[in-house]
């Protein structure tokens, strides 16, 4: 008879719960990650990202997720001032051949966990793409292809508010990140994906849900502007490219009646949900991660936009082609 082995790994980063069955029943069990505390610092992400980009054409390409997973292992799940030193250490060992990614899995017990978890968070943010220049010509690039959710040229304020209490409807935790600004501020698609949800939600007001093409990430943009919340023509099922204007900041929500401004402060609520299995999409097994450090990291990469004075719509200034979008290579 198969027995259930419940393994709880108590790390400084949080409690990571796995279920593991014996070989006879392993094919039918939900053997996937149940919880992620993502707390990589913006400084660590910046350093690892630059190393990845700088080494892209080198004999040893330093994958930024590998570097961050190594820093997490060495720091016991915590990111501190030493984390950038751990990234340097990993880069030196990988470049010299002292370590390989295979050896990392064998040497460090939790490396595979961190690599899978961090890949789920960051997997669509660095890669190849084409970007339009001022002459209308497309240039091939490799690098950061994710953007801040706030368009360039628009000010905002934020602080780490993940997990604080909310009580509209019922007492719960705030599972997102609030970015305070002005009504009508253009809201940007962080990553390329497809519109999975669009419309009114009693908590989020006018909101948009965008799923990454690998289906591991769900971006939730809420409290959009009253009367004209979305980019013109946007609808469920549409593909969007990272950097596209998808909507406009407002303060709708906290109402069963549509199109009501019941949120006191104008802001964007942006949430990032991880999905390792479709059973986690809705219900009690959802995984939402703190977006604060990611927002800080992405603040250096904001999409330039321009306004059409006739339609009063904002659009990105320079077009981008992302190969992850289905049909983009045709």
QUIUR-V605821 format. One record per backbone hydrogen bond with DSSP energy under -0.5 kcal/mol. NH is the residue of the N-H (numbers start at 1). CO is the residue of the C=O. Records with the same first field share a line. If there is no record, write none. Layout:
NH: CO  CO
This chain:
5: 3  20
6: 4
7: 5  18
8: 6
9: 7  16
10: 8
11: 9  14
12: 76
14: 11
16: 9  14
17: 15
18: 7  16
20: 5
25: 22
26: 22  23
28: 25
29: 26
31: 29
32: 30
34: 17
38: 36
39: 37
45: 41
46: 42
47: 43
48: 44
49: 45
50: 46
51: 47
52: 48
53: 49
54: 50
55: 51
56: 53
58: 55
61: 59
62: 60
63: 61
67: 63
68: 64
69: 65
70: 66
71: 67
72: 68
73: 69
74: 70
75: 71
76: 73
77: 72
78: 75
83: 80
86: 82
87: 83
88: 84
89: 85
90: 86
91: 87
92: 88
93: 89
94: 90
95: 91
96: 92
97: 93
98: 93
99: 93
104: 100
105: 101
106: 102
107: 103
108: 104
109: 107
111: 108
114: 110
115: 111
116: 112
117: 113
118: 114
119: 115
120: 116
121: 117
122: 118
123: 119
125: 122
127: 143
129: 141
130: 321
131: 139
132: 319
133: 137
136: 133
139: 131
141: 129
143: 127
145: 125
146: 125
147: 190
148: 298  301
151: 149  186
152: 303
154: 151
157: 180
159: 178
161: 159
163: 174
164: 161
166: 172
170: 168
172: 166
174: 164
175: 173
177: 270
179: 268
180: 157  178
181: 266
184: 249
185: 182
187: 247
188: 149
189: 244
190: 188
193: 240
194: 211
195: 238
196: 194  209
197: 209
199: 207
201: 205
205: 201
207: 199
208: 221
209: 197
210: 219
211: 194
212: 217
213: 192
215: 212
218: 273
219: 210
220: 271
221: 208  219
222: 220  269
223: 204
224: 206
225: 248
228: 226
231: 246
234: 231
237: 195
238: 235
240: 193
243: 189
244: 241
246: 187  244
247: 187
248: 229
249: 185
250: 223  267
252: 224
253: 260
254: 202
255: 202
262: 253  260
263: 251
264: 262
267: 250
268: 179
269: 222  267
270: 177  268
271: 220
272: 289
273: 218
274: 287
275: 216
280: 277
281: 278
286: 283
287: 274
288: 286
289: 272
295: 291
296: 292
297: 293
298: 294
299: 295
300: 297
301: 298
306: 315
308: 313
309: 307
312: 308
313: 308
315: 306
317: 304
321: 130
322: 320
323: 128  321
325: 322
328: 325
330: 327
